[in-house]
Amino acid sequence: MNCSCNVSNYDSYNETYWHSRKLKAAKVHKCCECGKEITKGDYFFFESILDPEEVCITNFKVCEDCSELCAVFFQDGWRYHSVLEDLQNYLENTWFDDLPSECISQLSPVNRDRVCDILQLWQDK
């Protein structure tokens, strides 16, 4: 099966600078995508975006699991605070015709379970 893993509903919001660093947490943080607690010693991605229209920098903390989802399914970029919702919409609209099994096979067990949970919820409707 040849599937596209790329969810293509990304708007760049006129961002001119994007910087991502993988850091080790020195204190507790919260993932901006799933809300999971990033505990001291966990790795996470600290991402900064400059919006020239607002003349401000916005920072986001993303756990490794959500970062992996972004890398596999959102290769053109994503909207912060909506990765799981956008993934759910993508899966609900495409999986019946073409289950992205190649994409799912690239995921860690935690994220495979997330995707399977989304599919199961949709199937139970």
Secondary structure, DSSP 8 states (H G I E B T S, - for coil): ------------TT--EEEEEEEE-SS-EE-TTT--EE-TT-EEEEEEEEETTTTEEEEEEEEHHHHHHHHHH-TT---TT-HHHHHHHHHHHHTTTS--HHHHHTS-HHHHHHHHHHHHHHHH-
